[in-house]
Amino acid sequence: MNNAKGVGGASLGYHLDENRLFWPIPQAELDKNSNLTQNPGY
């Protein structure tokens, strides 16, 4: 994903690292279920 190119070969500017491979879990869902833990980096 970091190497994705747009029109004319321009970099799209993605900078994914191991903390950005998963989306954050919404706070409302964390509040409803105490068994959930937030994904790292959020």
N, C-alpha and C positions, 0 to 999 in steps of 0.2 A: 504494500500500500504506500509506503514511503517513496517508492520509485515511480508512482503513477504520473503520467505525463498528459497534458492537455493538448489543445490545438497548437500546432507548430512546435511541439516537443517541450513546451514550457512546463516546469514542475508545478504540480497542483498544491504543493505546500503541506502535505500530510506529514505529521510527525508522531507516529504511533510508537509507543513503548509498552513494556509489559503491564503498566498500570492503566493503559487505555484500550486494552483488548476487550473489555466488558463495559457495558453501560452501567451507570449508577442505578441502584435500586431506589425507587421513589420513597421519600420519607414516609408517606402515608402507608405504604406497604410494610415498612420496617416497624411503624407504630402498631399495626394490626397483628403482626406476627413476631413474637420475641425470639423465635428460633432462627430468624434471618439475621445475617450480618452483612454490612455494606461491603461491596467489592473494594479491593485495595486501591488506594489513590484518590478516593472520593471522600 
